Amino acid sequence: MKPFLFILLLFFFSCVAYANDDRPPVRYDYLSKPAVHAFIKMMHTRYGFSKTYLIRVFKHTKLDRDTLARYTGKFKKNSTVGSWERFKLHVVNPETFKEAQAFKRNHYKTLQKAQRLYGVDMNYIVGFLGVESRFGNYMGDYHVLDALATLAFHPNRMQSFFKNELKHLFLFAREKGYAIETLQGSFAGAMGCVQQVPSVARRFSRDFDGDGASVWDIEDCIGSIASFMHKYHWKKGIPALIPAHYQGKRFNKLKTTHKRMLSMKTIQKAGISPVEPFHWHNAYLLKTHNRTHDDLWLGTKNFKILTRYNNSTNYGIAISLIARSLH
């Protein structure tokens, strides 16, 4: 799995839309599992961790039943990635747009530095921070160790992915000098103001203010997201999407997806027209499903970069609308 396609799940409602339910983590004998002992042996022989330390950590690690329920049984739509109505309720609304304006003013120098250094658009950096943690205000209250251990050692549809992230959590905590059992984040193990799972935090965290890289520091998060956008070839000055018009309230003539582009000839033949100037020959045809109607959007190659962080059309559109509100 590519580093960012895992985020089919993730990071958005881990903090804003969900809170721990009435089933808090409970004591569990992880050391009775052969898979845990195999993991301990691997971490000791490959990465030099003390077996005593690893055994002590797992002796006190708990089972997070709330987290496990999200990844077992039949996949429920919108259980880990929010519906568009939920995005509108929690993120894409006038209150968030007002907060985005204030955040841009308060962190303008850092945003300007990131824009200049990485050749990206600051408004989309703000959009990322708005969607991921409401500008650093909601970063998750799940114990990351409990969440990742639960998902690494109990059957679920992404178990191998989470076992790899548990490995990276140990490496991340050692590199940073953190007490692993104290780290908090989302139900899927994502941490900080741009909700990075441990492997991504190790790869993309940046020290943007000279006091050491931290996934919980707003200025470092600005640099981290800018670095990510640059890595995937963001084109500065090109909007990620623009609104489109069609006749009717529901649209089903063409498949709408951020996974493949359509020619503008095909799009226009289906009765769709851009509301604003659109200068490209191909576009992602995107749809948001509202209770009373569908909205259509045309996405550029920059839109695809947003979905590399979270493989969700709704996620990319939410970031884009926050960015558009800042123009």
C-alpha positions in Angstrom: 0.0 0.0 0.0 1.3 3.4 -1.0 2.2 5.7 2.0 -0.9 7.9 1.7 -3.5 5.6 0.1 -4.1 4.1 3.6 -5.9 7.2 4.4 -9.0 5.8 2.8 -9.8 5.7 6.5 -8.5 8.4 8.2 -7.6 11.4 9.6 -10.5 13.8 9.5 -13.3 12.5 11.7 -10.9 10.7 14.0 -10.9 13.9 15.9 -13.8 16.1 14.9 -16.7 13.8 14.4 -15.9 10.9 16.8 -15.1 10.7 20.4 -14.4 7.6 22.5 -17.7 5.8 23.1 -18.8 4.1 26.4 -16.4 1.3 25.9 -13.0 2.5 27.1 -9.8 0.4 26.6 -9.7 -2.6 28.9 -6.9 -4.7 30.3 -5.7 -7.5 27.9 -3.0 -10.1 28.0 -1.1 -9.3 24.8 1.8 -11.4 26.0 -0.3 -14.6 25.6 -0.3 -14.0 21.9 2.4 -15.8 19.8 2.2 -12.9 17.3 3.2 -10.4 20.0 6.2 -12.5 20.9 7.2 -12.7 17.2 6.8 -8.9 17.0 9.0 -8.5 20.1 11.7 -10.7 18.6 11.6 -8.8 15.3 11.9 -5.4 17.0 14.8 -6.7 19.2 16.8 -8.4 16.4 16.1 -5.9 13.6 16.0 -2.6 15.5 17.8 -3.2 18.7 15.0 -2.7 21.2 15.4 -4.2 24.6 13.2 -7.2 25.1 12.6 -6.2 28.7 11.3 -2.8 27.5 9.0 -4.4 24.9 7.6 -6.9 27.3 6.9 -4.1 29.9 5.1 -2.0 27.3 2.9 -4.9 26.1 2.2 -6.0 29.7 0.4 -2.7 30.2 -1.1 -2.2 26.7 -4.9 -2.3 26.6 -7.5 -3.5 24.1 -9.4 -0.7 22.5 -12.8 -2.2 21.6 -14.1 1.0 20.1 -11.2 1.1 17.6 -11.5 -2.6 16.7 -15.2 -2.3 16.0 -14.5 0.2 13.2 -12.4 -2.2 11.2 -14.1 -5.6 11.8 -17.3 -7.1 10.3 -18.9 -5.6 7.2 -17.5 -2.3 6.1 -20.0 0.4 6.9 -19.9 3.4 4.5 -18.9 6.6 6.3 -17.7 4.7 9.4 -14.1 6.0 8.9 -14.5 8.6 6.2 -17.3 11.1 6.7 -20.3 11.6 4.4 -20.5 15.0 2.7 -23.4 16.1 5.1 -21.1 15.3 8.0 -18.2 17.3 6.4 -20.6 20.2 6.0 -21.8 19.9 9.6 -18.3 19.8 11.2 -15.9 21.5 8.7 -17.3 23.1 5.6 -19.3 25.8 7.1 -19.1 29.6 7.8 -17.7 29.1 11.3 -14.7 27.1 9.9 -14.2 29.6 7.1 -14.0 32.4 9.7 -11.5 30.4 11.8 -9.5 29.8 8.6 -9.2 33.5 8.0 -8.0 34.1 11.6 -5.5 31.2 11.3 -4.1 32.7 8.1 -3.7 36.1 9.7 -2.1 34.7 12.8 0.4 32.4 11.0 0.9 34.4 7.8 4.7 34.6 8.1 5.1 30.9 8.5 2.6 30.2 5.7 4.4 32.6 3.4 7.7 30.9 4.2 6.3 27.5 3.4 4.7 28.8 0.2 8.0 30.3 -0.9 10.2 27.4 0.1 8.1 24.6 -1.3 6.3 26.4 -4.2 2.8 25.6 -3.0 -0.3 27.6 -2.2 -0.7 28.7 1.4 -4.5 28.6 1.3 -4.5 24.8 0.8 -2.1 24.4 3.7 -4.7 26.2 5.8 -7.3 23.8 4.3 -5.4 20.8 5.4 -5.1 22.0 8.9 -8.8 22.9 9.0 -9.9 19.5 7.9 -7.4 17.4 9.9 -7.6 19.1 13.3 -9.7 22.2 13.1 -6.4 24.2 13.1 -4.8 22.3 15.9 -7.8 22.3 18.3 -8.8 18.6 17.9 -5.9 16.2 17.7 -7.5 13.1 19.2 -7.8 11.5 22.6 -7.2 7.9 21.9 -4.0 6.3 23.2 -2.1 5.5 20.0 -0.3 2.5 21.5 -3.6 0.9 22.5 -5.3 1.6 19.2 -2.4 0.3 17.0 -1.7 -2.8 19.2 -5.4 -3.6 19.1 -5.5 -3.4 15.3 -2.1 -5.1 14.8 -3.0 -8.2 16.8 -6.7 -8.7 16.3 -8.2 -9.7 12.9 -9.5 -6.8 10.9 -9.5 -5.7 7.3 -6.3 -3.7 7.6 -4.3 -5.7 10.1 -1.0 -5.8 8.2 -1.1 -2.1 7.7 -1.6 -1.4 11.4 1.1 -3.9 12.4 3.5 -1.9 10.3 2.4 1.3 11.9 2.9 -0.2 15.3 6.5 -0.9 14.4 6.9 2.7 13.3 5.3 4.0 16.5 8.1 2.3 18.5 10.7 3.8 16.2 9.1 7.2 16.3 8.9 7.3 20.1 12.5 6.2 20.4 13.7 8.8 17.9 11.8 11.6 19.7 12.4 10.4 23.2 8.7 10.1 23.9 7.1 7.7 26.4 5.2 5.6 24.0 2.3 4.9 26.3 1.5 8.6 26.6 1.1 9.5 22.9 -2.5 10.4 21.9 -4.2 10.7 18.6 -7.0 9.3 16.5 -8.6 5.9 16.6 -6.4 4.8 13.7 -3.1 6.0 15.3 -2.8 9.3 13.5 -1.2 12.1 15.6 -0.8 15.8 15.7 -2.3 18.8 13.9 -2.1 17.2 10.5 -3.0 13.7 11.8 0.0 11.6 10.6 0.3 7.9 11.3 3.8 7.0 12.7 5.3 6.0 9.3 4.2 9.3 7.8 5.3 11.3 10.8 8.8 9.8 10.5 9.0 10.6 6.8 7.4 14.1 6.5 7.7 15.8 9.9 9.7 19.0 9.6 11.3 21.4 12.0 10.0 24.6 10.7 10.6 26.9 13.6 14.1 25.8 14.8 13.1 24.0 18.1 12.9 20.4 16.8 10.3 18.7 14.6 7.0 18.0 16.3 3.8 16.7 14.9 1.9 18.7 17.6 3.6 22.1 16.7 1.5 24.2 14.3 4.5 25.8 12.6 6.1 22.4 12.0 2.8 21.1 10.7 2.7 23.9 8.2 6.1 22.9 6.9 5.2 19.2 6.9 2.1 19.7 4.7 4.0 22.0 2.4 6.7 19.4 2.0 4.1 16.8 1.3 2.5 18.9 -1.4 5.9 19.6 -3.0 6.8 15.9 -2.9 3.8 15.1 -5.1 4.4 18.0 -7.5 1.9 20.6 -6.5 1.5 23.4 -9.2 1.3 26.7 -7.5 -1.4 29.0 -8.7 -3.6 26.2 -10.1 -6.9 25.7 -8.3 -7.6 22.1 -7.2 -11.2 22.4 -8.3 -13.9 24.7 -9.6 -17.7 24.3 -9.4 -19.6 23.0 -12.4 -23.3 23.4 -13.6 -25.7 20.8 -14.9 -29.5 20.6 -15.3 -31.4 18.8 -12.5 -31.0 17.9 -8.9 -29.3 14.5 -9.2 -26.5 13.5 -11.5 -25.9 9.9 -12.8 -24.9 10.3 -16.4 -21.1 9.8 -15.9 -19.1 8.1 -13.2 -17.7 10.7 -10.7 -14.4 9.9 -9.2 -11.0 11.3 -8.3 -9.3 8.2 -9.6 -9.4 8.9 -13.3 -9.8 12.0 -15.5 -12.3 12.6 -18.3 -11.9 14.7 -21.3 -13.7 18.1 -21.2 -15.4 17.1 -24.4 -17.0 14.1 -22.7 -17.9 16.2 -19.7 -19.5 18.9 -21.7 -21.4 16.4 -23.9 -23.1 15.2 -20.7 -24.4 18.7 -20.2 -21.9 19.9 -17.6 -20.2 23.3 -17.9 -17.7 25.0 -15.6 -19.0 27.9 -13.6 -15.6 29.6 -13.8 -12.9 29.6 -16.5 -11.3 26.1 -16.8 -8.3 26.0 -19.1 -7.4 22.3 -19.1 -8.4 19.6 -21.6 -9.1 16.9 -18.9 -10.6 17.0 -15.4 -11.7 14.8 -12.6 -15.5 14.9 -12.5 -16.5 15.1 -8.8 -19.8 15.0 -7.0 -20.9 15.9 -3.5 -24.2 14.3 -2.4 -26.4 16.6 -0.4 -29.8 15.6 1.1 -31.7 17.5 -1.6 -29.3 17.6 -4.6 -25.9 16.8 -6.0 -23.2 19.4 -6.6 -20.6 18.8 -9.4 -17.0 19.9 -9.5 -14.1 19.8 -11.9 -10.8 18.8 -10.4 -7.3 19.5 -11.7 -4.1 17.4 -11.1 -3.7 19.3 -7.9 -6.9 17.8 -6.6 -5.3 14.3 -6.9 -2.5 15.4 -4.6 -5.0 16.2 -1.8 -6.5 12.7 -2.1 -3.0 11.2 -1.8 -3.2 12.3 1.9 -6.7 10.8 2.3 -8.2 8.7 -0.5 -11.5 10.4 -0.4 -13.3 12.8 -2.8 -15.1 14.5 0.1 -11.9 15.1 1.9 -10.3 16.8 -1.1 -13.3 18.9 -1.7 -13.4 20.0 1.9 -9.8 21.2 1.8 -10.5 23.0 -1.5 -13.5 24.8 -0.2 -11.7 26.1 2.8 -8.9 27.3 0.5 -11.4 28.9 -1.8 -12.9 30.8 1.1 -9.6 32.5 1.7 -9.3 34.2 -1.7 
